[in-house]
Each structure stands twice: as C-alpha cells, then as structure tokens.
Amino acid sequence: MFTAVSVKIPGIVRIKPGALARLGIYCRRESFRQVLVVVSEGLPENILQTLREGLAREGIAVREVVADGCELEKAGALFIANPSGFAAVAGVGGGKALDIAKYVAFLSQKPYLAAPTSLSNDGFCSPQSSLTVKGRRFSLPSAVPHAVVVDTEVCLAAPKSLWLSGVGDLASKLTAVRDWKWAFHNAGTPVNDLAALMSDASVYQFIARPERDAAGMRLLATALMLNGVAMTVCGSSRPASGAEHLVSHALDATSANPRLHGWQVGMATYALAAVMPRAEEERKMLENLFAVTGFFDAVRAAPFSLAEWDQAVDLAPTIKDDFPSIISLPEIREGVKRQFRENPVLRGCFV
C-alpha cells in the first residue's frame, strides 16, 4: 500500500544565459508585483543594474536590502520590518543573501525566488538556511524555492575558485550517499531510495562533461539544484551531506583559516572514498574529476594545514547528534589521515 506525500519543489526553473534580466518577467507571470529583494554585499554594479532594470521594466515594486551578514537576528529583524508589504522574497548573489532571503520567506510564508550569481554549493535550493547565532552556525528549516533562476553568463563571470567549490560540493554526494547507506545497515537510519538516486544521478551527469563553459555551468547548476530537491524529498540532508561534511563543519569550527565549503568537502570526499569499503569506482572518478577541473592544482597553490585536518577528522563524529556516520569508526579516521600523508595524488595539498 502506497501513501501519497506532498513535497514542495521549484515550479519555475530557468537555467540559461540572460536569465537574471528576465527575473521581472517571471515575477509578473506569477503576479508578484511587490518583491523584497535581498542582494549580496559587494555584488558587481553590472549585475545589480541588470537585476534592477529587468524588474523595473515589468513594473515590479522592489524593496532592495543588502545582506551584510548571515546572523539569525538580522533575518528576524528584516522579517519584522516587512510584515506584509511584499508578495515574494528574492535572494540574489551568494550564500549569505540567499540564506537570509529564504529564511525571511519561510517566516513570512511567502514564495522564495533563488537567483545565485555563482555556483559554489547546493545551498541555493536546499530546504535549510545556514545562519549564525552568537557566532555559532546553525542549519535552520527554511523555504524551498518557488523559482530557481540561474544566469549561466553571470555564473561564468564569477571567479573560478567558486566554480571549483561547486564541483567539490557536488562530488561530495558520492560519499554522502554511501555514508547514508552505511548508517542504514549499521544504525537503522531510514534511506529514501528516490532521494539517494536523484543525488547520485546528478553527479554522474556533470562528471560526464565537467567543463567550465555555458553547457557545463548548466549541468552543474541543474545537479546542485536536484540535490536540494533530493533533501526536500526525504526531509533530511543525508542525500547531500555525510562524513565529508562533518569534517568540513569541524574545520569551520576550529581552523584558523576556513576555506570555501566545497573545497573542504571535496578534499574530504576524495580521502574518504579512498578508505570506504567498496568505493574504488568512486575514488577513480573523483581522481579524474579533480584532475581535469584543476581542483587539486588549486588546492596545491594554497595547501591545507595537515594539523588542522587531523584535528577536524578526530572531531567530526561529535559534530552532529543523532547522525550515524562511518567517520565514527577509528579505522576510517586513521585511514583518512594516512591518505593526507601517503596518497601520491594528494602530494602538495597539505603542509
């Protein structure tokens, strides 16, 4: 007997050149005549001009707010200051603006429009906002996008380091799904097969053509978006976040110089794939992906601290309560740390 489950997913998806200039058209079609727009601090003027002109052309009334932080208090204050004067909330730019915008949309129960200007992680479509409370970062339930608008030309103009971060975050789904299944077999954690399949399939589509061009940007955006949808489908971060994310969260908490999220989870993903049981195929794919995209070369240009990563690996099992993970096994942690030192592929990535 099957039980019908209602899942909110994006109804509007535009991933193409010039999409940002058409945001006003998408708002008009949905009858969003008043929109609260949260933009990233320091967003280039040409992007802001494209955004403003496109909204003005369609007669959309806009209140534009700059996200100069990702504190929960700021999101709450923005919600209080705008109790009912808008029909939708749009986030334009990077993670801080998107996280603030979708949390305000969640609080106000208004549609959320996600318009990332780079593809550094899957957060633009995830059902959570990463916000800080008294300096500590928390993942809070948030609004699933009503619309996803990705301008591939704008994303191509973003720094390559952000694209590499997106590659690393996408690649991490390979070990995340394996870790999820390990948790099922060893701790009884439920697995949603459709969510796991969506997560896996999205990675393979990009790996087949990992290019930094218009078509490759569309593939990466689509894959990262589908990972957000997979999390919504199962009501959990497990299809997109496993042991590799625990290591990254530990680094965020302890490193003197935390790096881009995707760089951290990407490196942790490769080291885990090298020691996880029956993950040889994934390790080979990751090795090739990170070589052809220049991911490993970028890390070697600014190596990670070996001591900080050792500490993060040991701390990782304590990061989340009620999150069974293979990183809890001492032999896995020791194996990962050996990879940092002994794997020739990682030579120059740690100092």
C-alpha positions in Angstrom: 0.0 0.0 0.0 1.4 3.4 -1.0 1.0 6.6 0.9 0.8 9.8 -1.1 3.2 12.5 0.2 3.1 16.1 -0.9 6.6 17.7 -1.5 7.2 21.3 -2.3 9.6 21.7 -5.2 10.5 24.6 -7.5 7.8 25.2 -10.1 9.9 27.6 -12.2 13.4 26.7 -13.3 15.3 28.9 -15.6 19.0 28.0 -16.1 20.2 29.8 -19.2 22.1 32.9 -20.4 20.3 36.2 -19.6 18.0 34.6 -17.0 18.7 37.3 -14.4 17.4 40.1 -16.7 14.2 38.2 -17.0 13.5 37.9 -13.3 10.9 40.7 -13.6 9.1 38.7 -16.3 8.9 35.6 -14.0 7.6 37.8 -11.2 4.9 39.4 -13.4 3.8 36.0 -14.6 3.3 34.8 -11.1 1.6 38.1 -10.1 4.4 39.0 -7.7 4.0 42.8 -8.1 5.8 43.7 -4.8 9.1 41.9 -4.1 11.6 42.1 -1.3 15.0 41.6 -2.9 18.0 40.6 -0.7 21.3 41.1 -2.5 24.8 40.2 -1.5 27.1 42.9 -0.2 29.6 43.9 -2.9 27.6 42.5 -5.8 29.1 43.9 -9.0 27.3 47.0 -10.3 26.6 45.5 -13.7 24.7 42.6 -12.1 22.8 45.0 -9.9 21.9 47.1 -12.9 20.7 44.1 -14.9 18.6 43.0 -11.9 17.1 46.4 -11.3 16.4 47.2 -15.0 14.7 43.8 -15.5 12.4 44.3 -12.5 11.6 47.9 -13.4 10.7 47.0 -17.0 7.9 44.8 -15.7 6.6 47.3 -13.2 7.7 45.3 -10.2 7.8 47.3 -7.0 11.0 46.4 -5.1 12.5 46.9 -1.7 16.2 46.1 -2.0 18.2 45.1 1.1 21.9 44.3 1.3 22.9 41.2 3.2 26.0 42.2 5.1 26.0 39.1 7.3 24.1 35.9 7.9 23.0 36.3 11.6 19.7 34.9 12.6 19.0 38.3 14.3 19.3 40.1 11.0 16.9 37.8 9.3 14.4 38.2 12.1 14.7 42.0 12.0 14.2 42.0 8.3 11.0 39.9 8.7 9.7 42.2 11.4 10.4 45.3 9.3 8.5 43.8 6.3 5.4 42.1 7.8 3.1 42.1 4.8 4.3 44.6 2.2 5.5 42.2 -0.4 4.3 39.2 -2.4 7.6 37.3 -2.6 11.2 37.3 -1.5 14.1 37.0 -3.9 17.7 36.2 -3.0 20.3 37.4 -5.5 24.0 36.8 -5.1 25.9 34.4 -2.8 25.2 32.3 0.2 24.5 35.0 2.8 21.9 36.8 0.7 20.2 33.5 -0.3 20.1 32.2 3.2 18.7 35.4 4.7 16.1 35.7 1.9 14.8 32.1 2.1 14.6 32.3 5.9 12.6 35.6 5.7 10.4 33.9 3.1 10.0 30.9 5.5 9.0 33.2 8.4 6.6 35.2 6.3 5.2 32.2 4.4 5.8 33.9 1.1 7.3 32.4 -2.2 11.0 32.4 -2.4 13.0 33.1 -5.6 16.6 31.9 -5.7 19.0 33.7 -8.1 22.5 32.7 -7.3 25.3 34.5 -9.1 27.8 31.8 -8.6 27.6 28.0 -8.1 29.8 27.3 -5.1 27.4 24.9 -3.3 23.9 23.4 -3.4 22.6 25.8 -0.8 20.5 27.9 -3.2 18.0 25.1 -3.5 18.3 23.4 -0.1 15.4 23.4 2.4 17.7 25.0 5.0 19.3 28.3 5.8 22.8 28.4 7.3 22.7 31.2 9.9 24.7 32.2 12.9 23.6 32.7 16.4 26.1 34.3 18.8 28.9 33.3 16.4 27.8 29.6 16.1 26.4 28.4 12.7 23.2 26.5 12.6 21.2 24.9 9.8 17.6 26.0 10.2 14.4 24.9 8.4 13.7 27.3 5.5 11.8 27.9 2.4 12.1 25.7 -0.6 12.4 27.9 -3.8 9.3 28.6 -5.7 11.6 29.6 -8.5 15.3 28.9 -9.4 16.8 31.4 -11.8 20.4 30.8 -12.8 22.0 33.1 -15.3 24.8 31.0 -16.8 26.6 34.0 -18.2 26.7 35.7 -14.8 27.9 32.5 -13.1 30.6 32.0 -15.8 31.9 35.5 -14.9 32.3 34.6 -11.2 35.8 33.5 -10.0 36.9 30.0 -10.9 37.5 29.3 -7.2 33.7 29.5 -6.7 33.1 27.1 -9.6 35.7 24.6 -8.1 33.9 24.9 -4.8 30.6 23.9 -6.5 32.4 21.0 -8.2 33.7 19.8 -4.8 30.3 20.1 -3.1 28.6 18.2 -5.9 31.3 15.5 -5.8 30.7 15.0 -2.1 27.3 13.4 -2.8 29.1 10.2 -3.8 30.4 9.6 -0.3 27.3 11.2 1.3 25.0 8.6 -0.2 27.5 5.8 0.7 27.6 7.1 4.3 23.8 7.2 4.4 23.6 3.6 3.4 26.2 2.7 5.9 24.1 4.4 8.6 21.1 2.3 7.4 22.9 -1.0 7.7 24.7 -0.2 11.0 22.3 2.1 12.8 18.9 1.6 11.1 18.8 5.1 9.7 16.0 5.2 7.1 17.0 5.6 3.5 14.8 7.2 0.8 15.8 5.4 -2.4 14.4 8.1 -4.7 16.4 10.8 -2.9 19.5 8.8 -3.0 19.1 8.0 -6.7 18.5 11.7 -7.5 21.6 12.7 -5.7 23.8 10.0 -7.3 22.4 10.6 -10.8 23.0 14.4 -10.7 26.7 13.8 -10.0 27.2 11.4 -12.9 25.6 13.8 -15.4 28.2 16.5 -14.6 31.1 14.1 -14.4 30.4 13.1 -18.0 31.1 16.7 -19.1 33.0 18.6 -16.3 33.6 21.8 -18.4 33.6 25.4 -17.3 31.5 26.7 -20.2 27.9 27.6 -20.7 26.8 23.9 -21.1 28.9 22.8 -18.2 27.5 25.6 -16.0 24.0 24.5 -16.8 24.8 20.9 -15.9 26.4 22.0 -12.6 23.5 24.3 -11.7 21.0 21.5 -12.5 22.9 18.9 -10.5 23.2 21.2 -7.4 19.5 22.1 -7.7 18.5 18.5 -7.8 20.5 17.8 -4.7 18.4 20.4 -2.9 15.3 18.8 -4.2 16.5 15.4 -3.0 16.9 16.8 0.5 13.3 18.1 0.3 12.0 14.7 -0.9 13.4 12.8 2.1 13.2 15.6 4.7 16.8 15.2 5.5 20.3 16.5 4.5 21.5 12.9 4.1 21.5 12.6 0.3 23.8 15.6 0.1 25.8 15.5 3.4 27.7 12.8 5.1 31.0 12.2 6.8 32.8 14.6 4.5 30.5 17.4 5.6 31.2 16.5 9.3 34.9 17.0 8.6 34.2 20.3 6.9 32.0 21.5 9.8 34.8 20.6 12.2 37.2 22.7 10.1 34.8 25.6 10.2 34.8 25.4 13.9 38.5 25.0 14.5 40.5 26.2 11.6 42.4 29.5 11.8 41.5 30.0 8.1 38.4 28.0 6.9 38.2 27.7 3.2 35.3 27.6 0.8 32.9 24.9 1.8 33.2 23.0 -1.5 37.0 22.9 -1.3 36.8 21.4 2.1 34.1 18.8 1.4 35.7 17.9 -1.9 39.1 17.0 -0.3 37.4 15.1 2.5 35.3 13.3 -0.1 38.3 12.0 -2.0 40.1 10.9 1.1 37.0 9.1 2.4 36.4 7.4 -1.0 40.0 6.0 -0.8 39.2 4.2 2.5 35.5 3.4 2.4 34.7 -0.2 1.6 33.8 -0.9 -2.0 34.3 2.7 -3.0 37.1 2.2 -5.5 35.0 3.2 -8.5 34.0 6.5 -6.8 37.7 7.2 -5.9 38.8 6.8 -9.5 36.0 9.1 -10.7 36.9 11.7 -8.2 40.6 11.4 -9.0 39.8 12.1 -12.7 37.3 14.8 -12.0 39.6 16.8 -9.6 42.5 16.4 -12.1 40.7 17.6 -15.2 38.9 20.5 -13.5 42.1 21.7 -11.8 40.7 21.2 -8.3 43.8 19.5 -7.0 46.1 22.1 -8.6 44.1 24.9 -6.9 44.5 23.3 -3.5 48.2 22.8 -4.1 48.5 26.5 -4.8 47.2 27.2 -1.2 47.7 24.0 0.7 45.6 23.0 3.7 47.1 22.6 7.2 47.7 19.0 8.0 47.5 19.5 11.7 44.1 21.2 11.3 42.7 18.5 9.2 43.9 15.8 11.6 42.1 17.6 14.4 38.9 18.0 12.2 38.8 14.3 11.3 39.0 13.3 15.0 36.4 15.9 15.9 34.0 15.0 13.1 32.0 12.3 14.9 31.0 14.8 17.6 29.7 17.5 15.3 26.1 16.3 14.9 23.9 14.5 17.4 21.9 11.5 16.1 23.8 11.3 12.8 25.4 7.9 12.5 28.4 8.0 10.2 31.2 5.8 9.1 33.6 8.5 10.3 32.8 7.3 13.8 35.0 4.2 13.2 38.6 4.7 14.4 40.0 2.7 11.5 38.2 5.0 9.0 39.6 8.2 10.7 43.1 6.8 10.8 42.8 5.7 7.2 41.7 9.2 6.1 44.6 10.8 7.9 47.0 8.4 6.2 45.7 9.5 2.9 46.7 13.0 3.6 50.3 11.9 4.2 50.8 8.9 1.9 48.5 9.2 -1.2 50.6 10.5 -4.0 47.6 12.1 -5.6 47.3 14.4 -2.6 51.0 15.4 -2.7 51.3 19.1 -2.1 47.7 19.5 -0.9 48.7 19.5 2.8 51.6 21.1 4.7 
